């Protein structure tokens, strides 16, 4: 289950609160001073799932704000299995319930129908025993003892204490796979914030720069193409002028002949002078055109050089972009492979858990059979003892039997309480290591080893020696050991009265 939003109104000591945009990854920590409302937030989550909107139980009444006649309200948006849901409840005075299925599809349920639909979804996609155990408080010790029968809790505690299971190899393989997935993910993203890593940011930056260079090269090539087009147009105009020049000269000569015929020699001289001026003007124009053509040729050569340089830059940019594309493809394939391995590992883990549940059920049946056989054997012994006692005239009453049973139950409870409450130190090592605990040498390996913390415990690791000294408020097993010894002695004394072990 993933929680996305929590909203409270007139809920115990909180008048108005809204927590949204809760991250789907990492750990969400609620912190604050004492009596600031941290426990109230957890109590609201518990109330949404465990208290019906129509309930009038004492636990529901405790949700109401002190000295205020208003209905406590709570809402939560969360995901479970394939469902994305929003649940809202209001208790006591204006009791109501609303369940919205946001995906898949969109449906709305109200009142008792909402309660029924919610329980069906949670039963299909959650381990309800483990789910209920998540709401245990520090004072719910007897409820915690009941949780000892939950297989999923036992599995989690076994993993935390380092006990070996029947499927340790699969668990180790799944752990190694997740390490590889985390390592690959951490190469490109931050595990804490999900932000892109330096390598991925650099790759994206280079990709953007390559695209920018490609864009600039394309623009330069376009500008060069426009320049070449203008140059070709200028050459076309120049050819047209050269083609029209002979006709213009012929026309000038015809006019000059007419002038010569009319004006005589003087005009012929003037005509020669004019012709000379025209020739010089034509020569000047030809020189100007020649210089312009030379400049155009130089510009064309420079433009062609720029085209070649641009083509080289474009080719390099294309190669760089292709390399980036191949790298992105490899990263995508690696991510897909990692996801596939993760899914396979998760399926194997599910199968292992199912097997573990079956084995635990078989173990319980076997234990019950053993207990049944033991009870029958004890019953036969009691019958024989009763016969012997009758010979000596000593009667065994129901009160005596109940007293002994009570002592035996109290003794078993104290033993379980000691096992659950005494602090332990779990040691593990990547390779086998030797340590000294209270002058006894022990070997520590990857499977882990549990050491009970008692006052005066001496732990030596290499050249370091650690002595455990509990504080004034620290709990230890000495008081519980004293209770166990006392109850054991009482039980032994009662049994000896009747000649029993």
C-alpha positions in Angstrom: 0.0 0.0 0.0 1.2 3.5 -0.8 -0.3 6.6 0.8 -0.6 9.8 -1.3 -2.6 12.2 0.8 -4.0 12.5 4.4 -6.5 15.1 5.5 -7.9 15.6 9.0 -10.5 18.0 10.5 -11.6 18.3 14.1 -9.8 15.0 14.8 -8.7 14.8 18.5 -6.3 17.7 19.0 -5.9 18.6 15.3 -8.4 21.2 14.0 -7.2 21.2 10.4 -4.4 19.3 8.7 -3.6 18.3 5.1 -0.5 16.3 4.1 -0.1 15.8 0.3 2.5 14.9 -2.4 3.9 12.1 -0.2 6.8 10.4 -2.0 6.3 6.9 -3.4 10.0 6.1 -2.7 12.2 6.3 0.3 11.0 6.7 4.0 8.5 9.3 5.1 9.3 10.6 8.7 6.8 12.4 10.9 8.6 14.4 13.5 7.8 17.1 16.1 7.7 17.9 19.8 5.7 15.8 22.3 1.9 16.1 22.1 2.3 17.8 18.7 -0.1 15.3 17.0 2.2 12.7 15.5 0.3 9.8 17.1 -3.0 11.4 16.1 -2.0 11.1 12.4 -1.3 7.4 12.8 -4.6 7.0 14.8 -6.5 8.6 11.9 -5.1 6.1 9.4 -6.1 3.3 11.8 -9.6 4.7 12.3 -10.2 4.9 8.5 -9.6 1.2 8.2 -10.7 -0.3 11.5 -13.7 1.9 12.7 -16.9 1.9 10.8 -18.5 5.3 10.2 -21.6 4.2 12.2 -19.7 2.9 15.2 -20.3 4.4 18.7 -17.5 2.5 20.4 -15.3 4.2 23.0 -12.4 4.2 20.6 -14.5 6.2 18.2 -15.7 8.7 20.9 -12.0 9.3 21.8 -11.5 10.7 18.3 -13.7 13.7 19.1 -12.1 17.1 20.0 -12.4 17.8 23.7 -15.1 20.4 24.7 -16.4 20.6 21.1 -19.6 19.1 19.8 -18.3 18.5 16.2 -17.8 15.3 14.2 -14.2 14.1 13.7 -13.4 13.8 10.0 -10.5 12.0 8.1 -9.7 11.4 4.5 -6.9 9.5 2.7 -5.9 8.9 -0.9 -3.9 5.7 -1.4 -3.0 2.8 -3.8 -3.4 -0.9 -3.1 -2.9 -3.6 -5.7 -4.3 -2.2 -9.0 -6.6 0.2 -7.3 -6.1 4.0 -6.7 -8.7 4.9 -4.0 -9.9 7.9 -2.0 -11.6 7.1 1.4 -13.4 9.7 3.5 -15.2 9.1 6.8 -17.1 11.2 9.4 -18.1 9.7 12.8 -20.7 10.3 15.6 -23.0 13.3 15.0 -22.9 13.4 11.2 -21.7 9.9 10.4 -20.9 9.2 6.8 -18.5 7.2 4.5 -17.5 7.7 0.9 -15.2 5.5 -1.2 -14.1 6.7 -4.6 -12.3 4.3 -7.0 -10.1 6.6 -9.1 -8.6 3.8 -11.2 -9.1 1.4 -12.8 -12.3 3.0 -14.0 -14.2 5.4 -11.8 -16.9 4.3 -9.2 -18.3 5.8 -6.0 -19.7 4.0 -3.0 -21.4 5.4 0.1 -22.3 4.3 3.6 -22.4 0.6 4.3 -21.7 -0.2 0.7 -18.4 1.8 0.9 -17.4 -0.2 4.1 -18.1 -3.5 2.3 -16.3 -2.6 -0.9 -13.3 -1.4 1.1 -13.0 -4.6 3.1 -13.3 -6.7 -0.1 -10.4 -4.8 -1.8 -8.2 -5.0 1.3 -8.8 -8.7 1.8 -7.9 -9.4 -1.8 -4.7 -7.4 -1.9 -3.4 -7.3 1.7 -2.3 -9.7 4.4 -4.9 -8.6 7.0 -3.1 -10.2 9.9 0.1 -8.3 9.1 -1.9 -5.2 8.2 -3.6 -5.2 11.6 -0.3 -5.8 13.4 1.0 -2.6 11.9 -1.4 -0.6 14.2 -0.1 -2.1 17.5 0.8 0.4 20.2 3.4 0.1 22.9 0.7 -0.7 25.5 -0.9 -3.4 23.4 1.5 -6.1 24.8 -1.1 -9.0 25.0 -2.2 -8.2 21.4 1.5 -8.3 20.4 1.7 -11.8 21.9 -1.3 -12.9 19.7 0.7 -11.6 16.7 3.1 -14.5 17.2 0.8 -16.6 15.2 1.0 -14.5 12.1 3.2 -16.2 9.5 4.2 -13.0 7.7 5.3 -11.4 10.9 7.3 -14.5 11.8 9.0 -14.3 8.4 9.9 -10.6 8.8 11.2 -11.3 12.4 13.3 -14.2 11.1 14.9 -12.0 8.4 15.6 -9.3 11.0 17.2 -11.7 13.6 19.3 -13.4 10.9 17.7 -16.9 11.2 18.2 -19.2 8.2 15.1 -20.1 6.2 14.4 -23.0 3.8 14.8 -20.7 0.9 17.9 -18.7 1.9 19.5 -19.1 -1.6 16.5 -17.4 -3.3 16.4 -14.6 -0.8 20.2 -14.1 -1.2 19.8 -14.0 -5.0 16.9 -11.5 -4.7 19.0 -9.3 -2.4 22.0 -9.4 -4.8 19.7 -8.6 -7.7 18.2 -5.6 -5.9 21.8 -4.4 -5.1 22.6 -4.5 -8.8 19.4 -2.7 -9.6 20.1 0.0 -7.0 23.6 0.3 -8.2 22.5 0.8 -11.8 19.7 3.2 -10.7 22.1 5.2 -8.5 24.5 5.7 -11.5 21.8 7.8 -13.2 19.5 9.0 -10.4 19.8 9.9 -6.7 18.4 7.2 -4.4 17.2 9.9 -1.8 15.6 12.5 -4.1 15.2 10.8 -7.5 17.2 13.6 -9.1 19.3 12.9 -12.2 22.9 12.0 -11.5 25.9 13.9 -12.9 26.6 11.4 -15.7 23.0 11.5 -17.0 22.9 15.3 -16.7 26.2 15.6 -18.7 24.9 13.3 -21.4 21.7 15.3 -21.7 23.7 18.5 -21.9 26.0 17.1 -24.6 22.9 16.0 -26.5 21.4 19.5 -26.3 24.7 21.0 -27.4 24.9 18.6 -30.4 21.4 19.5 -31.4 22.2 23.2 -31.1 25.4 22.8 -33.3 23.3 20.9 -35.9 20.8 23.7 -35.9 23.5 26.3 -36.4 25.1 24.3 -39.1 21.8 23.9 -40.9 21.2 27.7 -40.7 24.7 28.4 -42.1 24.1 25.9 -45.0 20.8 27.6 -45.8 22.5 31.1 -45.8 25.2 29.7 -48.1 22.6 28.3 -50.5 20.9 31.7 -50.7 24.3 33.4 -51.4 25.1 30.9 -54.2 21.6 31.6 -55.7 22.3 35.3 -55.7 25.7 34.8 -57.3 24.1 32.7 -60.1 21.6 35.4 -60.7 24.4 38.0 -61.0 26.3 35.8 -63.5 23.0 35.5 -65.6 22.7 39.3 -65.7 26.3 39.6 -66.7 25.9 37.1 -69.6 22.8 39.1 -70.8 24.8 42.3 -70.7 27.7 40.7 -72.7 25.2 39.4 -75.3 23.6 42.8 -75.8 26.9 44.7 -76.0 27.6 43.8 -79.8 24.2 45.1 -80.9 24.7 48.3 -79.0 28.1 48.8 -80.6 26.6 48.2 -84.0 24.0 50.8 -83.4 26.5 53.3 -82.3 28.6 52.7 -85.5 25.5 53.3 -87.7 24.8 56.6 -85.9 28.4 57.6 -86.4 28.3 57.0 -90.1 25.3 59.2 -90.5 27.0 62.0 -88.5 30.1 61.7 -90.7 28.0 62.0 -93.9 26.2 65.2 -92.6 28.9 67.1 -90.7 32.0 66.3 -92.7 35.5 66.0 -91.5 35.0 67.9 -88.3 32.2 65.7 -87.2 34.2 62.7 -88.3 36.9 63.9 -85.9 34.3 64.5 -83.2 33.0 61.1 -83.9 36.4 59.6 -83.4 36.8 61.5 -80.1 33.4 60.3 -79.1 34.2 56.8 -80.2 37.4 56.9 -78.2 35.5 58.1 -75.1 32.9 55.4 -75.5 35.7 52.8 -75.9 37.4 54.1 -72.8 34.0 54.0 -71.0 33.4 50.5 -72.2 36.9 49.6 -71.1 36.3 51.1 -67.7 33.0 49.3 -67.4 34.7 46.0 -68.5 37.4 46.5 -65.9 34.8 47.2 -63.2 32.9 44.1 -64.2 36.1 42.1 -64.2 36.9 43.3 -60.7 33.3 42.4 -59.6 33.7 39.0 -61.1 37.0 38.5 -59.3 35.4 39.5 -56.0 32.5 37.1 -56.7 34.9 34.3 -57.5 36.8 35.0 -54.2 33.5 35.1 -52.3 32.4 31.8 -53.9 35.6 30.1 -53.0 35.2 31.3 -49.4 31.6 30.2 -49.4 32.6 26.7 -50.7 35.2 26.5 -48.0 32.5 27.4 -45.4 30.2 24.7 -46.9 32.9 22.1 -46.6 33.6 23.1 -43.0 29.9 23.1 -42.2 29.5 19.7 -43.8 32.3 18.3 -41.6 30.6 19.9 -38.5 27.2 18.5 -39.5 28.7 15.0 -40.0 30.5 15.2 -36.6 27.2 16.4 -35.0 25.3 13.5 -36.7 27.9 11.0 -35.4 27.7 12.4 -31.9 23.9 12.4 -31.9 23.9 8.8 -33.2 26.3 7.8 -30.4 24.0 9.6 -27.8 21.0 7.7 -29.3 22.8 4.4 -29.0 23.7 5.2 -25.4 20.1 6.1 -24.5 19.0 2.8 -26.2 21.5 0.8 -24.1 20.3 2.6 -20.9 16.7 1.8 -21.8 17.5 -1.9 -22.4 19.5 -2.1 -19.1 16.5 -0.5 -17.3 14.1 -3.0 -18.9 16.3 -6.0 -18.1 16.6 -4.8 -14.5 12.9 -4.5 -14.2 12.4 -8.0 -15.7 14.9 -9.5 -13.2 13.2 -7.6 -10.4 9.7 -9.0 -11.5 11.1 -12.5 -11.7 12.7 -12.2 -8.3 9.5 -10.9 -6.8 7.6 -13.9 -8.3 10.1 -16.3 -6.8 9.8 -14.5 -3.4 6.0 -14.9 -3.5 6.4 -18.6 -4.3 8.9 -19.0 -1.4 6.5 -17.3 1.0 3.7 -19.5 -0.1 5.9 -22.6 0.5 6.9 -21.2 3.9 3.3 -20.7 4.9 2.5 -24.4 3.9 5.5 -25.6 5.9 4.4 -23.6 8.9 0.9 -25.0 8.7 2.3 -28.5 8.5 4.6 -27.8 11.5 1.6 -26.6 13.5 -0.4 -29.7 12.6 2.6 -31.9 13.7 3.0 -29.9 16.9 -0.7 -30.4 17.7 -0.4 -34.1 17.1 2.6 -34.3 19.4 0.8 -32.3 22.0 -2.2 -34.6 21.7 0.0 -37.6 22.2 1.7 -35.9 25.2 -1.7 -35.1 26.7 -2.8 -38.7 26.4 0.4 -39.9 27.9 0.1 -37.4 30.8 -3.5 -38.5 31.2 -2.4 -42.1 31.6 0.3 -41.1 34.1 -2.3 -39.0 36.1 -4.6 -42.0 36.2 -1.8 -44.1 37.5 -0.8 -41.4 40.0 -4.4 -41.0 41.1 -4.5 -44.8 41.8 -1.3 -44.6 43.8 -2.6 -41.6 45.7 -5.8 -43.3 46.6 -3.7 -46.1 48.1 -2.1 -43.4 50.4 -5.4 -41.7 51.0 -4.2 -38.3 49.3 -7.0 -36.7 47.2 -6.4 -34.4 44.2 -9.1 -31.7 43.9 -10.1 -29.7 40.8 -8.8 -26.6 42.5 -5.3 -28.3 42.8 -5.3 -29.2 39.1 -6.4 -25.6 38.1 -3.8 -24.1 40.4 -1.1 -26.2 38.7 -2.4 -25.4 35.2 -2.4 -21.6 36.2 1.2 -21.8 37.3 2.2 -23.6 34.1 0.4 -21.0 32.0 2.0 -18.1 33.9 5.4 -19.7 33.5 5.0 -20.1 29.7 3.8 -16.5 29.5 6.8 -15.1 31.4 9.2 -17.1 29.2 7.6 -15.7 26.1 7.6 -12.2 27.5 11.3 -12.5 28.4 12.1 -13.8 24.8 10.2 -10.8 23.3 11.5 -8.0 25.7 15.1 -8.8 26.4 17.5 -6.7 24.1 19.7 -8.6 21.7 22.7 -7.7 19.7 22.7 -9.2 16.1 26.2 -9.6 14.6 27.0 -10.5 11.0 30.1 -10.4 8.8 30.8 -10.8 5.1 33.5 -13.4 5.8 33.7 -15.7 9.0 35.2 -13.8 11.9 36.0 -14.9 15.5 34.9 -12.8 18.5 35.0 -13.4 22.3 31.8 -13.1 24.3 32.3 -13.4 28.1 35.5 -15.4 27.6 33.8 -17.7 25.1 35.1 -17.6 21.5 32.3 -17.5 18.9 32.3 -17.5 15.1 30.3 -14.8 13.2 29.4 -15.3 9.5 27.0 -13.8 7.0 24.1 -15.7 8.5 24.3 -13.6 11.6 24.5 -14.4 15.3 22.4 -13.1 18.2 23.9 -12.2 21.6 21.6 -11.4 24.6 22.5 -8.0 26.2 22.9 -8.6 30.0 24.5 -6.4 32.6 28.3 -6.8 32.5 28.4 -8.5 29.1 31.9 -8.3 27.7 32.3 -8.4 23.9 35.8 -8.4 22.3 36.2 -7.8 18.5 39.9 -7.8 17.5 41.6 -5.3 19.9 38.4 -3.6 20.9 36.6 -4.7 24.1 33.0 -3.6 24.8 31.3 -3.9 28.1 27.5 -3.5 28.2 26.2 -1.4 31.2 22.4 -0.7 31.0 21.1 2.7 32.2 18.8 3.2 35.1 15.8 3.0 32.8 17.0 0.2 30.6 15.2 -3.2 30.7 17.1 -6.5 31.2 16.2 -10.1 31.5 17.2 -10.4 35.2 13.9 -9.4 36.7 12.1 -11.7 34.2 14.6 -14.5 35.0 13.7 -14.0 38.7 10.0 -14.3 38.0 10.6 -17.4 35.8 12.7 -19.1 38.6 10.1 -18.3 41.2 7.2 -19.7 39.1 9.3 -22.8 38.3 9.9 -23.4 41.9 6.2 -22.9 42.8 5.2 -25.3 40.0 7.8 -27.9 41.2 6.6 -27.6 44.8 2.9 -28.1 43.9 3.7 -31.2 41.7 5.9 -32.7 44.4 2.9 -32.6 46.8 1.3 -35.3 44.6 4.5 -37.2 43.7 4.6 -35.7 40.1 7.7 -34.4 38.2 
